[in-house]
Amino acid sequence: MLAFMMDLDRELWRLASRPRPGTNEVAPAQFEMAPVYEATSVGSDHNMIVMSTMRRLAARHDLMFLATRSLS
C-alpha cells in the first residue's frame, strides 16, 4: 500500500494536481488524502485527474479501486 501511495503522490505532482496523501492515522490499512482548496472549476478538474490516476495505479499494484458516488 505504501508503494501505491508513493507512486500516487509522484504521479499527481507530475500531473500538477496537488492533493496531499496522508498517513494511515485511522487504521493500519486505511490511508487518507487531503484536498487543497482552490477554485471550483480547477478543483473539479483535479478531482477527475486524481480519480483516474488512482484507478490506473491501483490496477498496476494489483489493488481494487472503489469509489463512491454522491447521489445528490
DSSP file (Angstrom, degrees, kcal/mol; ACC not computed):
  #  RESIDUE AA STRUCTURE BP1 BP2  ACC     N-H-->O    O-->H-N    N-H-->O    O-->H-N    TCO  KAPPA ALPHA  PHI   PSI    X-CA   Y-CA   Z-CA
    1    1 A M     >        0   0    0      0, 0.0     4,-2.5     0, 0.0     5,-0.2   0.000 360.0 360.0 360.0 -38.3    0.0    0.0    0.0
    2    2 A L  H  >  +     0   0    0      1,-0.2     4,-2.4     2,-0.2     5,-0.2   0.890 360.0  52.8 -63.2 -38.1    2.8    2.3    0.8
    3    3 A A  H  > S+     0   0    0      2,-0.2     4,-2.4     1,-0.2    -1,-0.2   0.900 109.2  50.4 -63.4 -39.7    4.3    1.8   -2.7
    4    4 A F  H  > S+     0   0    0      2,-0.2     4,-2.7     1,-0.2    -2,-0.2   0.936 111.1  48.0 -61.6 -47.1    0.9    2.7   -4.2
    5    5 A M  H  X S+     0   0    0     -4,-2.5     4,-2.4     1,-0.2    -2,-0.2   0.873 111.9  49.6 -64.5 -37.4    0.7    5.9   -2.1
    6    6 A M  H  X S+     0   0    0     -4,-2.4     4,-2.3     2,-0.2    -1,-0.2   0.919 112.7  46.8 -67.5 -42.6    4.2    6.9   -3.1
    7    7 A D  H  X S+     0   0    0     -4,-2.4     4,-2.7     2,-0.2    -2,-0.2   0.898 112.1  51.6 -63.4 -40.1    3.5    6.3   -6.8
    8    8 A L  H  X S+     0   0    0     -4,-2.7     4,-2.7     2,-0.2     5,-0.2   0.934 110.1  48.3 -62.2 -46.9    0.2    8.2   -6.5
    9    9 A D  H  X S+     0   0    0     -4,-2.4     4,-2.0     1,-0.2    -2,-0.2   0.930 114.1  46.5 -59.4 -46.5    2.0   11.2   -4.9
   10   10 A R  H  X S+     0   0    0     -4,-2.3     4,-1.8     1,-0.2    -2,-0.2   0.914 114.2  47.4 -62.7 -44.4    4.7   11.2   -7.6
   11   11 A E  H  X S+     0   0    0     -4,-2.7     4,-1.8     1,-0.2    -2,-0.2   0.888 110.7  50.9 -67.6 -40.1    2.2   10.9  -10.4
   12   12 A L  H  <>S+     0   0    0     -4,-2.7     5,-2.6     2,-0.2     4,-0.2   0.880 109.7  50.0 -67.8 -37.1   -0.1   13.6   -9.1
   13   13 A W  H ><5S+     0   0    0     -4,-2.0     3,-1.1    -5,-0.2    -1,-0.2   0.894 109.3  52.6 -65.2 -37.8    2.8   16.0   -8.7
   14   14 A R  H 3<5S+     0   0    0     -4,-1.8    -2,-0.2     1,-0.3    -1,-0.2   0.860 110.8  47.2 -64.0 -34.9    3.8   15.2  -12.3
   15   15 A L  T 3<5S-     0   0    0     -4,-1.8    -1,-0.3     2,-0.2    -2,-0.2   0.360 115.6-116.3 -88.6   5.1    0.3   16.0  -13.5
   16   16 A A  T < 5S+     0   0    0     -3,-1.1     2,-0.5     1,-0.2    -3,-0.2   0.744  76.1 127.2  65.2  26.3    0.2   19.3  -11.5
   17   17 A S      < -     0   0    0     -5,-2.6    -1,-0.2    -6,-0.2    -2,-0.2  -0.972  41.4-167.0-109.2 126.1   -2.6   18.1   -9.2
   18   18 A R        +     0   0    0     -2,-0.5     2,-0.1    -3,-0.1    -5,-0.1  -0.288  24.7 148.5-120.8  50.1   -1.6   18.5   -5.6
   19   19 A P        -     0   0    0      0, 0.0    -2,-0.1     0, 0.0    -7,-0.1  -0.501  50.1-118.9 -70.6 155.1   -3.7   16.8   -3.1
   20   20 A R  E     -A   34   0A   0     14,-2.6    14,-2.5    -2,-0.1     2,-0.1  -0.831  18.2-141.2-101.4 106.5   -1.7   15.7   -0.1
   21   21 A P  E     -A   33   0A   0      0, 0.0    12,-0.3     0, 0.0     2,-0.1  -0.450  26.5-152.3 -61.7 133.8   -1.7   12.0    0.5
   22   22 A G        -     0   0    0     10,-4.1     2,-0.1     1,-0.2    10,-0.1  -0.313  12.4 -97.1-100.5-175.6   -1.8   11.4    4.2
   23   23 A T        -     0   0    0      8,-0.1     2,-1.7    -2,-0.1     9,-0.5  -0.365  45.6 -88.4 -94.2 177.1   -0.7    8.7    6.6
   24   24 A N        +     0   0    0      1,-0.2     7,-0.2     7,-0.2     6,-0.1  -0.578  65.4 148.6 -87.4  76.0   -2.6    5.8    8.0
   25   25 A E        +     0   0    0     -2,-1.7    -1,-0.2     1,-0.1     6,-0.1   0.787  67.6  44.0 -81.3 -28.9   -3.9    7.7   11.0
   26   26 A V  S    S-     0   0    0      4,-0.4    -1,-0.1     1,-0.3    -2,-0.1   0.935 127.7 -11.2 -85.3 -49.5   -7.2    5.9   11.4
   27   27 A A  B >  S-B   30   0B   0      3,-0.5     3,-1.5     1,-0.0    -1,-0.3  -0.959  72.3-100.4-148.3 160.4   -6.2    2.2   10.9
   28   28 A P  T 3  S+     0   0    0      0, 0.0    -4,-0.1     0, 0.0    -1,-0.0   0.795 121.1  33.3 -57.6 -31.4   -3.2    0.3    9.7
   29   29 A A  T 3  S+     0   0    0      2,-0.0     2,-0.6   -28,-0.0    -5,-0.0   0.189  99.0  93.9-111.4  16.6   -4.6   -0.2    6.1
   30   30 A Q  B <   -B   27   0B   0     -3,-1.5    -3,-0.5    -6,-0.1    -4,-0.4  -0.943  51.5-175.8-115.4 119.3   -6.6    3.0    5.7
   31   31 A F        -     0   0    0     -2,-0.6     2,-0.3    -7,-0.2    -7,-0.2  -0.776   7.1-154.3-111.4 156.9   -4.9    5.9    4.0
   32   32 A E        -     0   0    0     -9,-0.5   -10,-4.1    -2,-0.3     2,-0.4  -0.866   6.4-151.3-127.8 159.7   -6.3    9.4    3.5
   33   33 A M  E     -A   21   0A   0     -2,-0.3    -2,-0.0   -12,-0.3   -10,-0.0  -1.000  11.4-147.1-130.3 136.5   -5.8   12.3    1.1
   34   34 A A  E     -A   20   0A   0    -14,-2.5   -14,-2.6    -2,-0.4     2,-0.1  -0.895  19.1-132.9-102.9 123.9   -6.4   15.9    2.0
   35   35 A P        -     0   0    0      0, 0.0     2,-0.6     0, 0.0     8,-0.0  -0.391  10.1-131.1 -71.8 152.0   -7.7   18.2   -0.8
   36   36 A V        -     0   0    0     -2,-0.1     2,-0.2     7,-0.1   -18,-0.1  -0.928  29.9-123.2-100.0 121.1   -6.1   21.5   -1.5
   37   37 A Y        +     0   0    0     -2,-0.6     2,-0.3     1,-0.0     3,-0.0  -0.450  49.3 142.3 -72.7 134.8   -8.9   24.1   -1.7
   38   38 A E        -     0   0    0     -2,-0.2     5,-0.0     1,-0.1    -1,-0.0  -0.864  55.5 -42.6-154.5-178.3   -9.0   26.0   -5.0
   39   39 A A     >  -     0   0    0     -2,-0.3     4,-3.2     1,-0.1     5,-0.2  -0.245  57.3-118.1 -56.8 145.8  -11.4   27.5   -7.4
   40   40 A T  H  > S+     0   0    0      1,-0.2     4,-2.5     2,-0.2     5,-0.2   0.883 111.6  51.4 -56.8 -44.4  -14.4   25.1   -8.2
   41   41 A S  H  > S+     0   0    0      1,-0.2     4,-1.3     2,-0.2    -1,-0.2   0.902 116.4  40.4 -63.8 -40.3  -13.6   24.8  -11.9
   42   42 A V  H  > S+     0   0    0      2,-0.2     4,-2.5    -3,-0.2    -2,-0.2   0.904 113.9  54.0 -72.9 -42.1  -10.0   23.8  -11.2
   43   43 A G  H  X S+     0   0    0     -4,-3.2     4,-2.1     1,-0.2    -2,-0.2   0.874 107.1  50.1 -61.3 -39.4  -10.8   21.7   -8.2
   44   44 A S  H  X S+     0   0    0     -4,-2.5     4,-1.9    -5,-0.2    -1,-0.2   0.886 111.0  49.8 -68.9 -37.1  -13.3   19.6  -10.2
   45   45 A D  H  X S+     0   0    0     -4,-1.3     4,-2.0    -5,-0.2    -2,-0.2   0.922 111.6  48.5 -63.9 -43.2  -10.7   19.0  -12.9
   46   46 A H  H  X S+     0   0    0     -4,-2.5     4,-2.7     1,-0.2    -2,-0.2   0.867 107.5  56.1 -65.0 -35.3   -8.2   18.0  -10.3
   47   47 A N  H  X S+     0   0    0     -4,-2.1     4,-2.5     1,-0.2    -1,-0.2   0.918 107.8  47.8 -62.1 -42.8  -10.7   15.6   -8.7
   48   48 A M  H  X S+     0   0    0     -4,-1.9     4,-2.3     2,-0.2     5,-0.2   0.887 111.6  50.6 -65.3 -38.5  -11.2   13.9  -12.1
   49   49 A I  H  X S+     0   0    0     -4,-2.0     4,-2.3     2,-0.2    -2,-0.2   0.925 111.4  48.3 -63.6 -44.3   -7.4   13.6  -12.6
   50   50 A V  H  X S+     0   0    0     -4,-2.7     4,-2.7     2,-0.2    -2,-0.2   0.929 112.2  48.4 -62.8 -46.3   -7.0   12.1   -9.1
   51   51 A M  H  X S+     0   0    0     -4,-2.5     4,-2.1     1,-0.2    -1,-0.2   0.922 114.2  44.6 -63.0 -45.2   -9.8    9.6   -9.5
   52   52 A S  H  X S+     0   0    0     -4,-2.3     4,-2.2     2,-0.2    -1,-0.2   0.877 114.1  50.5 -68.8 -35.7   -8.5    8.4  -12.9
   53   53 A T  H  X S+     0   0    0     -4,-2.3     4,-2.8    -5,-0.2     5,-0.3   0.916 110.5  49.2 -66.8 -42.9   -4.9    8.2  -11.7
   54   54 A M  H  X S+     0   0    0     -4,-2.7     4,-2.3     1,-0.2    -2,-0.2   0.907 111.1  50.3 -62.4 -41.1   -5.9    6.2   -8.6
   55   55 A R  H  X S+     0   0    0     -4,-2.1     4,-1.5    -5,-0.2    -2,-0.2   0.925 113.9  44.8 -62.2 -45.0   -7.9    3.8  -10.8
   56   56 A R  H  X S+     0   0    0     -4,-2.2     4,-1.4     1,-0.2    -2,-0.2   0.916 115.9  45.4 -67.0 -44.5   -4.9    3.3  -13.2
   57   57 A L  H  X S+     0   0    0     -4,-2.8     4,-1.6     1,-0.2    -1,-0.2   0.837 106.2  60.2 -71.2 -32.2   -2.3    2.9  -10.4
   58   58 A A  H  <>S+     0   0    0     -4,-2.3     5,-3.2    -5,-0.3     3,-0.3   0.926 105.4  48.6 -60.4 -43.7   -4.5    0.5   -8.4
   59   59 A A  H ><5S+     0   0    0     -4,-1.5     3,-1.3     1,-0.2    -1,-0.2   0.889 108.7  54.0 -63.1 -38.4   -4.5   -1.9  -11.3
   60   60 A R  H 3<5S+     0   0    0     -4,-1.4    -1,-0.2     1,-0.3    -2,-0.2   0.814 112.5  43.7 -64.8 -30.4   -0.7   -1.6  -11.6
   61   61 A H  T 3<5S-     0   0    0     -4,-1.6    -1,-0.3    -3,-0.3    -2,-0.2   0.209 117.1-110.6 -99.9  13.6   -0.3   -2.5   -7.9
   62   62 A D  T < 5S+     0   0    0     -3,-1.3     2,-0.3     1,-0.2    -3,-0.2   0.892  74.9 134.0  57.3  42.6   -2.9   -5.3   -8.0
   63   63 A L      < -     0   0    0     -5,-3.2     2,-0.5    -6,-0.1    -1,-0.2  -0.804  58.0-119.7-115.6 160.6   -5.3   -3.4   -5.9
   64   64 A M        -     0   0    0     -2,-0.3     2,-0.6    -3,-0.1    -9,-0.0  -0.898  21.9-146.3-101.6 126.2   -9.1   -2.8   -6.2
   65   65 A F        -     0   0    0     -2,-0.5     2,-0.5   -10,-0.1   -10,-0.0  -0.837  19.1-177.2 -95.2 118.6  -10.1    0.8   -6.6
   66   66 A L        +     0   0    0     -2,-0.6     2,-0.4     2,-0.0    -2,-0.0  -0.964   3.5 175.5-117.0 130.5  -13.5    1.5   -5.0
   67   67 A A        -     0   0    0     -2,-0.5     2,-0.3     2,-0.0    -2,-0.0  -0.992  20.0-140.2-133.8 142.1  -15.1    4.9   -5.2
   68   68 A T        -     0   0    0     -2,-0.4     2,-0.4     0, 0.0    -2,-0.0  -0.728  14.6-140.9 -98.5 151.9  -18.5    6.0   -4.0
   69   69 A R        -     0   0    0     -2,-0.3     2,-0.3     2,-0.0    -2,-0.0  -0.890  18.3-117.1-111.9 142.9  -20.7    8.4   -6.0
   70   70 A S        -     0   0    0     -2,-0.4     0, 0.0     1,-0.1     0, 0.0  -0.584  14.1-154.6 -75.8 137.6  -22.8   11.1   -4.5
   71   71 A L              0   0    0     -2,-0.3    -1,-0.1     1,-0.2    -2,-0.0   0.415 360.0 360.0 -92.8   1.3  -26.5   10.7   -5.1
   72   72 A S              0   0    0      0, 0.0    -1,-0.2     0, 0.0    -2,-0.0   0.475 360.0 360.0 -86.6 360.0  -27.2   14.4   -4.8
